[in-house]
């Protein structure tokens, strides 16, 4: 049992629920056997449900179960039992029917009963026609025959003195569906035939009838808007003519008279409870939710849309061996959490050398403020980040800068807002029904969430194929990261975590199938798996062409903290260590799912004497050292946003998936900016030199002395590092004698003994190459932020200003001699002048850029 309150989104949204569905025998809700097959419970609403003083309770909600949990009591249509609450004073209710909607057949006889608290004048009305009346009684009954294929209302009015109580019941008598197959060359979803004609199609096996409701029919379930049914009985469709070109039409499907859903393929969905939190500046002209006309998610279509004109229609994607992926959560990367702000920030990523931007899920997900791993619809960009035009502009701008765009997408599970869940859902069990074509009734593996997709199902396979194609064809994306791909299993391993990761031929086949279909349609774009399975299975998938995540978080963190135990990260970032044939391991130190390395550095780092890895400057230096042993390992690499600045807010700050501080001001701190420069230099080294594609390399990554050796006809590379907290002589193992060059200093080293050692202070590293490369620019352009200049400034004095990137106005006060001038250079965060203005004393006033 629970409550329906003013805060409930609908009558299935219980508040103050006493127990979980899985706990039917809880003593709080046990009833007392009073004989004659009757049971009783006495409830004081405020104390039993812990209701706040200001809460407005509309109804009690309940179902009844046996002690073993089996269901024994719901309404006849399967809905919850609701007991409505009323203010004191005169009132009346329907005692028959008990449901708010009647689904009838032609010539059904419906008993209707009304009961009043006191004798009253009662009228029962059907579609505006009086059918029964009593002058001074507490009850009135009538039998109403549903003798037409139509929809309508039955209501009563009960009047006692100046007070009138009323209520209504909606009824529907569906006509036999017109049986005809949908027009050729249409598919499930919204089909635009021309600027004024749309065909809507819904695949809904086992359903009896479907109505289309929306702006085109004032949201009424009129027989004229009952959809046609295909010959096989599975697809419902309707043609809408005479539409206004360019107009937004809001609509839904009502299935079997009760289930309201958005079109699963809609590209724009409206949410009554979350859209109000989306700013006009982020999503201009968002259509309003049709409040008072319907409930649940609402889909939108628009004819005569202007197609986006791609500036880079044929982007040449980086070789997967060269990928440096920047994992990004839009919400926590830029203050406005929108695509346009990220577009304005791409120069920052480009300067660092990033060649692939991976966006955490951006398809429409439950709510606004989360990570996005609760998908609701798979074809609609989430409005919280902006409209689809701004997303396309972002992708285009990435391509202009040579950066691929990879979307994180969830095909393991979904949640209750998803139309495919709502179509076949058993609320009493909080599970999908056996008729659901897309989902497993029960989750077969130990890390399940929500409702689990059944990847053996043709319906699920069709969904996956169409969704991947949609984002390529409509948004020109370059690949996907498939969340929790190990969950694409139907092998029952619940309770056995170890078995879940073991060889699963069916799971392998599902992933091979979807990737093969995708590559056959769209060429060699990226498929990246978050798999974390046993190596035999991952090898099979890597040999097929998939890229797989390689998590070295713990081992790298041990190294950055100065601990040697379990600090060997070779297996986690080297495809060769796993015996793979191809460079298909995406190695990383940090991801959205892991604790920040800097957090543990500052809390748990090792120390010796005055050297302390818990000191901020030292911890940041060791992050640069670890990055040197990440980016120089051949194969694709990934970094989690702001790792290049040593981000040090915990994953658990404000809750695991809660908002995190956006710390662009870190760029104004010398040590953090130096780390950014170090990342940039390492990425440049990796992406511009053929040797980092080589298969001829070896690593020694255990202990405090670590080495990497790479060999290629273009040059040889040796990387050494002292991960101890004291100075050490580090063995080099140079591949040959001769002249080598320090990448960061450009200084030459004459090697006469390949086994020579080099004394390194703690936390330092060296990268030596046999080819002399340009020395990276490691200068850090950090000046004091100028807030006010009060003194006289000599003529033509330049001022470097480094405001926070989200400041839109910087006020500088200054005084000038009568003939004085001041040159103000407006610089971006990296010190590049983007605008310069000369202000003369002869032209005082306000100057804006």
C-alpha positions, -999 to +999 in steps of 0.1 A: +000+000+000+010+036-006-005+070-013-014+090-043-006+126-034-006+159-052+031+152-060+023+119-078+028+120-115-001+096-121-021+070-103+007+044-106+032+068-089+028+057-052+043+078-025+051+066+010+050+030-001+052+009+030+073-020+017+090-032-015+071-054-039+095-082-029+085-081+008+048-091+009+050-106+044+062-075+061+045-072+095+036-036+089+011-046+062-001-079+076-039-080+080-059-097+107-081-127+100-116-118+113-134-149+100-157-156+070-128-152+046-124-116+056-092-098+067-089-064+083-063-037+088-068-003+106-048+026+093-043+061+106-032+078+074-008+103+089+011+080+112+009+048+092+024+065+060+044+092+078+026+119+059+039+155+063+016+182+076+016+201+042+011+170+020-021+168+000-033+131+000-057+122-028-061+085-024-050+053-007-034+028-032-032-009-025-031-044-038-036-076-018-014-106-015-013-140+002+014-146+028+035-162+002+034-131-020+010-144-046-015-117-058-051-121-048-066-086-050-066-060-077-092-043-099-106-065-127-086-047-153-054-054-134-050-018-121-043-009-085-072-005-060-076+032-051-097+046-023-102+083-028-102+106+001-125+136+004-128+167+025-154+166+053-190+176+044-214+164+017-200+141-010-209+113-034-191+085-053-195+059-079-197+025-062-201+008-097-181+007-119-149+008-098-126+017-126-122+052-142-122+037-177-146+012-191-135-009-221-166-024-235-179-045-263-209-036-284-242-041-265-225-046-232-247-037-202-228-017-176-243-014-140-239+021-127-244+029-090-239+062-071-239+066-034-242+099-015-233+106+021-268+122+027-301+122+009-296+143-022-308+152-057-289+128-080-287+127-118-268+100-138-259+112-173-245+095-204-230+118-231-252+147-221-285+127-218-301+120-185-306+083-179-318+082-143-327+105-114-337+105-078-351+135-058-341+127-022-322+095-017-286+084-008-283+059-037-292+056-074-286+027-098-291+022-135-280-002-162-265+015-193-262-003-226-231+005-248-248+002-282-224+021-304-188+019-315-178+051-298-162+068-268-180+089-242-186+098-206-209+087-179-212+111-149-233+120-120-243+152-102-254+149-066-267+181-050-274+188-014-284+224-007-257+247-022-232+218-025-229+197-057-206+166-059-197+151-093-175+125-109-172+109-143-162+076-160-148+074-195-160+045-217-148+032-250-164+006-273-137+000-300-149-008-334-135-038-352-102-027-366-098-020-403-074-048-414-049-036-440-012-035-443+005-001-439+017+018-470+048+004-486+082+019-478+071+029-443+085+016-411+077+016-374+076+052-360+069+085-378+069+084-416+069+117-435+052+111-469+052+148-478+050+182-461+014+177-450+011+139-447+024+115-420+020+078-414+023+067-378+031+030-372+033+011-339+043-025-336+023-040-307+017-077-309-011-092-287-029-059-284-065-055-293-068-019-305-049+014-306-060+050-309-038+079-320-045+111-300-029+145-302-031+180-314-047+168-346-079+155-328-079+175-296-066+144-277-098+124-280-101+086-285-127+090-312-135+060-334-123+080-364-088+079-349-087+042-341-057+029-360-057+003-388-043-032-380-020-051-403-030-084-418-007-103-393-023-084-364+009-070-350+012-035-365-012-005-360-010+024-383-028+056-394-024+082-421-027+119-411-035+142-439-038+180-442-011+188-417+003+223-415+039+223-428+065+231-402+040+229-373+049+208-341+023+182-335+022+165-301+007+130-300+005+097-282-008+062-287-035+048-264-033+010-264-063-011-255-079+021-241-056+023-211-019+024-219-006+058-230+028+059-246+050+081-268+061+068-301+092+047-293+109+062-324+101+099-317+130+123-320+115+147-295+096+138-264+078+160-239+078+153-202+053+171-179+074+169-148+109+176-161+106+200-191+100+230-168+136+227-156+150+232-191+160+268-199+148+286-230+184+295-238+193+258-239+163+246-258+146+275-276+109+271-285+104+238-268+067+228-274+048+229-241+035+197-225-003+194-232-013+196-195-048+186-186-052+167-219-031+135-212-004+120-190+029+102-195+055+110-221+043+128-253+060+125-287+063+152-313+065+153-351+070+181-375+068+181-413+088+202-437+119+203-415+149+220-429+177+194-433+210+202-416+237+211-440+269+193-429+301+212-432+321+179-430+298+153-446+326+128-452+348+129-421+380+108-421+381+091-388+414+087-369+429+052-371+417+033-341+454+027-331+458+065-327+426+072-307+429+095-277+393+095-264+380+122-240+351+108-220+327+136-212+295+141-192+278+172-207+262+181-174+295+184-155+318+197-182+304+232-189+282+254-167+253+256-191+253+218-196+246+222-233+260+212-267+267+248-278+289+254-248+309+223-255+312+234-291+327+267-278+352+247-257+365+224-285+396+245-290+407+235-255+404+198-264+420+203-298+451+220-283+455+191-260+455+168-290+422+149-283+410+132-315+378+116-302+351+130-280+330+103-262+297+116-248+281+098-220+245+089-229+227+117-246+196+099-258+165+107-238+168+094-202+147+093-171+148+128-155+173+155-163+200+155-137+219+122-139+245+103-158+221+091-185+223+054-180+185+051-175+174+053-211+138+061-219+139+065-257+166+056-281+161+080-310+156+114-292+185+135-279+179+145-243+165+180-242+184+189-211+215+194-233+199+212-261+180+207-294+191+184-322+204+212-344+229+222-317+240+186-313+246+183-350+266+216-349+287+202-321+295+170-341+302+190-372+326+213-352+344+182-338+349+169-373+362+203-385+389+198-358+397+162-368+379+148-337+356+118-340+324+116-319+316+085-300+282+080-283+278+060-251+246+040-255+228+016-233+213-017-247+215-037-215+185-022-198+159+005-196+134+018-171+097+024-166+093+054-189+103+034-219+072+027-242+083-009-248+082-015-210+049+002-206+032-018-234+037-051-215+040-045-178+028-062-147+027-036-119+020-060-092+052-079-099+071-048-112+081-069-142+074-071-178+049-097-189+057-129-208+043-112-240+069-085-240+090-091-272+120-070-260+128-079-224+136-108-201+110-112-174+138-117-149+173-104-150+197-134-155+229-118-143+241-103-110+245-067-122+211-061-136+193-028-136+157-019-145+143-041-172+167-063-190+169-065-228+167-100-243+193-100-270+181-133-284+149-116-294+145-104-330+126-074-317+156-063-296+180-070-324+159-048-347+159-021-321+197-022-317+203-022-354+179+007-361+192+028-332+228+025-343+220+033-379+198+063-368+226+080-350+250+075-379+225+085-406+210+115-388+239+127-367+270+115-385+285+100-354+317+078-357+310+050-333+295+038-301+306+027-266+282-001-256+275+001-219+276-031-199+280-053-229+287-083-207+250-080-197+239-090-232+235-125-218+206-148-211+227-174-193+214-176-157+243-165-135+224-146-108+244-150-076+275-162-093+296-132-103+325-154-115+303-174-139+289-142-154+323-133-169+330-168-183+327-178-219+292-173-232+289-182-269+254-168-272+266-134-258+295-134-282+272-142-311+248-114-302+277-089-301+293-102-333+259-100-351+251-064-341+286-052-350+287-070-383+253-056-393+265-021-383+298-024-402+281-037-433+258-007-433+282+020-422+318+010-428+345+006-402+332+028-375+341+022-338+324-003-316+337-001-281+326-026-254+325-021-217+328-059-213+353-068-185+349-105-193+374-134-192+403-129-217+392-158-239+359-141-246+374-107-250+401-121-274+373-134-296+356-101-297+388-082-303+397-105-332+362-097-346+371-060-347+356-047-315+375-023-292+373-032-255+378-012-224+410-019-204+407-006-169+440+001-151+426+024-124+438+005-094+472-003-107+480+032-119+467+046-087+490+023-067+518+037-088+508+074-084+505+069-047+540+054-045+530+019-035+545-011-053+519-038-043+496-046-073+510-017-093+516-036-125+493-021-151+507-039-182+478-064-185+452-036-183+466-014-211+487-037-234+469-058-260+501-078-264+501-088-227+467-104-234+479-122-265+456-103-288+464-100-325+452-064-329+455-030-311+420-032-298+424-026-261+413+009-250+435+015-220+426+041-194+436+052-159+403+069-151+366+067-162+333+079-149+328+047-129+360+049-109+373+070-080+396+099-091+433+090-088+440+124-073+415+118-045+434+087-034+468+104-040+459+132-016+443+108+010+465+077+009+497+085-009+531+072+003+558+095+017+595+095+027+611+124+045+601+156+029+588+138-002+550+133+002+527+121-026+498+136-006+511+171-013+491+186-041+521+196-063+538+162-059+505+143-065+500+163-098+535+156-109+530+119-104+498+121-125+520+133-154+544+105-148+515+079-149+502+096-181+536+090-197+532+053-191+497+053-205+500+073-238+532+057-249+517+022-248+506+014-284+468+012-290+438+035-283+436+053-250+409+071-231+409+097-204+380+109-181+373+146-184+394+170-163+419+142-156+444+165-174+439+191-146+442+166-118+406+168-109+403+159-072+366+158-062+355+123-053+331+102-073+309+102-042+308+140-039+271+150-039+263+113-044+279+090-070+259+103-099+253+137-085+266+170-100+303+177-095+320+211-094+331+224-128+367+235-121+379+254-152+397+277-127+422+248-122+438+261-154+449+292-135+469+271-111+505+265-122+509+228-113+476+219-128+482+238-160+517+222-162+499+188-160+477+199-189+508+208-209+523+174-200+492+156-213+493+177-244+529+169-251+524+131-245+493+130-268+512+149-295+540+124-292+516+095-295+494+107-324+522+122-346+547+093-346+543+060-363+562+041-336+532+043-313+513+020-337+540-007-334+535-042-323+571-045-315+573-033-279+577-046-244+569-033-209+582-037-174+555-022-152+559-039-119+577-025-089+589+011-086+612+010-116+592+008-148+602+008-185+586+007-220+606-001-251+591+005-286+607-003-319+598+008-354+617+016-386+610+053-380+627+053-346+630+036-312+616+048-279+626+041-243+604+053-214+617+050-179+602+061-146+609+061-109+576+054-091+593+052-057+592+079-031+630+081-029+656+087-055+666+055-074+690+044-101+666+033-129+676+006-154+671+018-190+675-013-212+681+009-243+676-011-275+710-001-288+739+022-283+742+056-299+726+090-296+692+093-279+672+124-273+652+134-242+617+143-256+609+170-231+643+188-230+657+179-264+691+171-248+711+143-264+723+113-245+753+092-258+745+056-249+775+033-247+760+007-224+724-004-231+721-015-195+731+018-180+711+033-152+700+068-148+694+084-114+659+098-111+643+117-083+610+102-070+581+107-094+602+116-124+603+099-158+622+103-191+612+096-227+641+090-250+638+087-288+664+079-315+649+106-337+653+142-326+618+156-322+606+192-316+607+200-280+572+205-266+563+239-253+560+235-215+557+271-206+527+279-184+510+312-193+496+319-159+494+356-149+477+372-120+440+377-128+433+414-133+402+426-114+412+462-111+440+485-122+440+516-102+474+530-110+485+551-140+495+529-169+522+539-193+514+542-229+508+510-249+512+487-219+497+453-227+476+436-200+472+398-200+438+390-185+428+354-175+392+354-163+372+323-156+359+311-190+323+315-178+327+351-169+308+371-195+319+405-182+352+416-167+353+451-152+387+468-152+391+502-136+420+523-147+432+559-147+450+576-176+470+607-182+452+630-205+473+617-235+476+581-222+465+550-240+460+514-228+460+483-249+438+455-235+444+421-250+415+397-245+430+362-242+416+327-240+425+304-212+456+292-229+470+327-235+461+332-271+450+367-279+415+366-295+408+404-294+427+435-288+414+470-281+432+503-276+415+528-253+425+564-255+419+591-229+403+612-257+376+585-260+365+576-225+336+554-217+325+518-219+343+494-243+328+460-249+339+428-267 
